[in-house]
Amino acid sequence: MSFAVWRGEIRANAVLVGSTIRIVAGDGRVGEPAEIQVAPGQDGLVKAFRFKSSTWSVTLLIKGNSVVRIGIIGVGFMGYTHFEGARDLKGASVTAIATRDEKKLGGDWTSIQGNFGPPGGHVDVSGLKCYSDYRQLLADPDIDLVDVCLPTDKHFDVVMESLKAGKPTLVEKPISVDLGQAEQMVKAAEAAKVPLLVAHVLPFFPEFRFAAECIQDQRFGKLKAAHFKRVICKPDWSSEMSDFRKLGGWGIDLHIHDNHFIAHACGRPDGVFSRGLMQDGFVNHVHTSYLYKDGPAVSCVSGGIAAKGLAFSHGYEL
């Protein structure tokens, strides 16, 4: 179960496994696990727990049920990915979906496809609340967390409405390709005093988590150099994804993953130097060097110009 917590002005995520909490701060630092006892709260009440590690002193707020009830807005490739991923969650489950597609509301998700993973199939939605208008989902008092899985250019309005409704909100990355809109979302979340979470996944992938831990604790020595890669061919499987203008460019949509992870694992760089390929004013392929005064040498390549047979490839060398 994940919660948003605050330490001063630093926003963080806390991942609860049993009674162990692991803190991942918004500035990329990883806090030590801390042991606490968590008792289920009564509906409508807020439980507060104070705990400390050698580097953290945090108040954790848990509202309502011991099970987080998730409502997914947008049932495309990413919405399907989130839906399937939620099956393995402990302490949370998807209880509602919102989509304008009548077939998907009826459980026929066979039109969903992507550049990795299995295609969509037939899904049993009999136990879900199925809304054709996302505003109905936002108004549902039984939804604890709103998961926005819409195309990037549709994030802003839905996220702002979700925050206005007082719903903790998880939104796919990038939250926006417009800096002004992104800042408005952050300010709206602060004003509403509800968490706004971004679906950055790499720190939670086992192989990337291992890499970050090795870099940070230097179990194999100090990192000297690293290279990251994230490339795709043109995503013709989706009319929304194939229009790179809506994404801010394929390069940016992909590069943001590794930008986040590099800052998480290595710390925020002192500067960056990038060269890439532009199309209609958008970056569709980019090479970036991340500048650290005393090392390491870090670089990354991301883009959407790979040969058609290379639907998706990512990885790293350390």
C-alpha positions in Angstrom: 0.0 0.0 0.0 1.4 3.4 -0.9 0.8 6.7 0.9 1.9 10.2 0.4 3.8 11.7 3.3 5.6 15.0 4.0 8.7 15.9 5.9 8.8 19.6 6.1 8.5 20.7 2.5 9.8 17.5 1.0 7.1 15.3 -0.6 7.7 11.6 -0.5 6.1 8.3 -1.2 5.9 5.6 1.6 5.5 2.0 0.6 4.0 -0.1 3.3 4.8 -3.8 3.4 3.5 -5.4 6.6 4.7 -3.0 9.2 7.8 -1.9 7.3 7.8 1.5 5.6 10.2 2.6 2.9 10.4 6.2 2.1 11.3 7.6 -1.4 11.6 11.4 -1.3 10.7 13.7 -4.1 14.3 14.9 -4.4 15.5 11.3 -5.1 16.8 10.4 -1.7 15.9 7.0 -0.2 15.1 6.9 3.5 15.8 3.9 5.7 13.0 1.4 6.5 11.2 2.2 9.8 9.1 -0.3 11.8 5.7 0.8 13.1 2.5 -0.9 14.0 -0.5 0.0 11.8 -4.0 -0.5 12.9 -6.9 -0.3 10.4 -8.7 3.0 10.7 -12.4 3.4 10.9 -14.2 4.7 7.9 -14.1 8.5 7.6 -11.4 8.9 10.3 -7.7 9.8 9.8 -5.1 7.8 11.6 -1.7 9.5 12.2 1.5 7.6 13.0 4.8 9.2 14.0 7.9 7.3 13.3 11.6 7.9 12.9 14.7 6.4 11.4 18.2 7.7 11.6 17.5 10.2 8.8 13.7 10.6 8.8 11.0 11.9 11.1 7.7 11.6 9.4 4.0 11.8 10.2 2.1 9.2 8.2 -1.6 9.9 7.6 -3.9 7.0 6.7 -7.5 7.9 5.8 -10.5 5.6 5.8 -10.4 1.9 4.9 -7.4 -0.4 5.3 -7.9 -1.2 1.6 -7.3 1.6 -0.9 -10.1 1.5 -3.6 -8.7 2.6 -7.0 -10.7 4.1 -9.8 -9.0 4.0 -13.2 -9.8 6.8 -15.8 -8.9 5.7 -19.3 -8.8 2.0 -20.4 -6.2 2.0 -23.2 -2.8 0.3 -23.2 -1.6 2.1 -20.0 -5.0 1.7 -18.2 -4.9 -2.0 -19.0 -1.3 -2.2 -17.7 -2.3 -0.5 -14.4 -5.4 -2.7 -14.1 -3.3 -5.9 -14.5 -0.6 -4.6 -12.2 -3.2 -3.9 -9.5 -4.1 -7.6 -9.3 -0.9 -8.2 -7.3 -1.4 -5.3 -4.9 -1.9 -6.1 -1.2 -4.1 -3.5 0.6 -5.5 -2.0 -2.6 -7.7 -3.0 -5.5 -9.4 -1.6 -8.6 -13.1 -1.0 -7.9 -14.1 1.3 -10.7 -13.2 2.2 -14.3 -14.2 5.1 -16.5 -14.2 4.9 -20.3 -16.3 6.2 -23.2 -15.9 2.9 -25.1 -19.1 0.9 -24.7 -17.3 -2.4 -25.5 -14.7 -1.9 -22.8 -17.5 -1.0 -20.3 -18.9 -4.5 -21.2 -15.5 -6.2 -20.6 -14.4 -6.5 -24.3 -10.8 -5.1 -24.1 -9.6 -6.9 -27.2 -8.9 -3.6 -29.1 -6.1 -2.8 -26.7 -2.6 -3.3 -27.9 0.9 -1.8 -27.2 4.6 -2.1 -28.0 5.1 -4.7 -25.2 3.1 -7.1 -23.1 0.0 -9.2 -24.2 -2.9 -7.6 -26.1 -6.1 -6.9 -24.4 -8.7 -9.7 -23.9 -12.0 -10.2 -22.3 -12.2 -8.9 -18.7 -14.7 -9.8 -16.0 -16.0 -6.3 -15.0 -19.0 -7.6 -13.1 -17.4 -6.7 -9.8 -16.5 -3.2 -11.0 -18.4 0.1 -11.1 -18.2 1.1 -14.8 -18.7 4.7 -15.7 -19.0 6.2 -19.1 -18.3 9.7 -17.7 -15.2 10.1 -15.6 -16.9 12.8 -13.5 -19.2 10.1 -12.1 -16.1 8.2 -10.9 -14.7 11.4 -9.3 -18.0 11.9 -7.5 -18.0 8.3 -6.1 -17.4 8.5 -2.4 -16.1 4.9 -2.4 -13.0 5.8 -4.5 -9.9 6.5 -2.4 -7.4 6.9 -5.3 -7.9 8.2 -8.8 -5.5 6.7 -11.4 -5.4 8.8 -14.5 -4.3 6.8 -17.5 -5.3 9.1 -20.3 -3.1 10.4 -23.2 -0.8 13.2 -22.0 -2.7 16.0 -23.6 -5.8 15.1 -21.6 -4.2 14.9 -18.2 -4.6 18.5 -17.1 -8.4 19.0 -17.0 -9.0 15.6 -15.4 -6.3 15.9 -12.8 -7.5 19.4 -11.8 -11.0 18.1 -11.4 -9.8 15.1 -9.4 -7.9 17.3 -7.0 -10.8 19.7 -6.7 -12.9 16.7 -5.7 -10.4 16.0 -2.9 -9.2 12.7 -4.4 -5.6 11.5 -4.0 -4.5 11.3 -7.7 -2.0 9.2 -9.5 -1.2 10.4 -13.1 0.9 8.9 -15.8 4.1 10.6 -16.9 4.7 13.1 -18.2 2.0 14.9 -16.2 2.0 17.5 -18.9 4.2 18.8 -21.8 3.3 22.3 -20.7 5.4 23.5 -17.7 2.7 26.0 -16.7 0.0 23.3 -16.5 2.3 21.0 -14.5 3.0 23.8 -12.0 -0.8 24.4 -11.7 -1.4 20.8 -10.9 1.2 20.8 -8.2 -0.2 24.0 -6.7 -3.7 22.6 -6.8 -2.7 19.5 -4.9 -1.0 21.6 -2.3 -4.0 23.8 -1.9 -6.4 20.8 -1.7 -3.9 19.1 0.7 -4.2 15.8 -1.2 -1.4 13.7 -2.8 -0.5 14.2 -6.5 1.6 11.2 -7.5 3.4 10.5 -10.7 3.6 7.0 -12.1 7.4 6.7 -12.4 8.0 3.0 -12.3 11.7 2.4 -12.8 12.8 2.7 -9.1 10.3 -0.2 -8.4 11.5 -2.6 -11.1 13.7 -5.2 -9.4 16.6 -4.8 -11.9 16.5 -1.0 -11.6 16.1 -1.0 -7.8 19.1 -3.3 -7.6 21.1 -0.8 -9.8 20.1 2.1 -7.6 21.0 0.3 -4.4 24.4 -0.7 -5.8 25.2 2.9 -6.8 24.1 4.3 -3.5 25.7 1.9 -1.1 28.7 1.3 -3.4 28.8 -2.4 -2.7 30.8 -2.9 -5.9 32.7 0.3 -5.6 32.0 3.9 -6.6 30.2 4.3 -9.9 32.5 5.4 -12.7 30.2 5.5 -15.7 26.6 4.6 -16.7 24.6 4.5 -19.9 20.9 4.1 -20.3 18.7 3.4 -23.3 15.0 3.6 -24.1 13.9 3.4 -27.7 10.9 2.4 -29.7 9.8 2.3 -33.3 6.9 4.5 -34.4 3.9 3.5 -32.2 1.4 2.9 -35.0 -0.6 0.7 -32.6 -2.2 3.8 -31.1 -3.6 6.9 -32.9 -3.0 8.8 -29.7 0.6 7.6 -29.2 1.5 7.9 -32.9 0.9 11.6 -32.9 4.1 12.7 -31.2 2.9 16.3 -30.9 0.4 15.3 -28.2 3.2 13.7 -26.2 5.7 16.5 -26.5 7.8 14.3 -28.8 8.6 10.6 -28.5 12.0 11.4 -27.2 10.6 13.4 -24.2 7.9 10.9 -23.4 10.6 8.2 -23.1 13.5 10.2 -21.8 11.6 11.3 -18.7 11.8 7.8 -17.3 15.6 7.7 -17.3 15.9 11.4 -16.3 13.9 10.5 -13.2 15.9 7.3 -12.4 19.3 8.9 -13.0 18.4 11.7 -10.5 17.0 9.1 -8.1 20.1 6.8 -8.3 23.0 9.2 -8.8 21.6 12.5 -7.5 20.5 15.5 -9.4 23.3 16.4 -11.9 25.0 19.8 -12.0 24.0 20.2 -15.6 22.9 18.4 -18.7 24.0 18.6 -22.4 21.6 17.2 -25.0 21.6 16.8 -28.8 18.7 15.3 -30.7 16.5 15.2 -33.8 13.6 17.7 -34.0 10.4 17.3 -36.0 7.8 20.1 -36.1 9.5 21.6 -33.1 9.4 18.4 -31.0 12.2 16.1 -29.9 11.8 12.6 -31.3 15.3 11.3 -30.6 17.8 12.6 -28.0 21.2 11.9 -26.5 21.9 13.4 -23.1 25.0 13.7 -21.0 24.5 14.3 -17.3 27.2 16.4 -15.8 28.6 15.7 -12.4 31.5 17.7 -11.1 33.4 14.8 -9.7 31.8 12.1 -11.8 30.4 9.6 -12.8 30.1 9.9 -16.6 26.4 9.3 -17.3 24.5 9.3 -20.6 21.2 8.2 -22.0 19.6 7.8 -25.4 15.8 7.9 -26.0 13.6 8.1 -29.0 11.0 6.8 -31.4 12.9 6.3 -34.6 13.9 2.7 -34.3 13.4 0.1 -37.0 9.9 -1.3 -37.2 11.1 -4.6 -35.8 12.3 -3.0 -32.6 9.0 -2.2 -30.9 10.6 -1.5 -27.5 14.1 -1.8 -26.0 15.4 -0.5 -22.7 18.3 -1.2 -20.4 21.5 0.1 -18.8 25.2 -0.5 -18.5 27.1 0.4 -15.3 
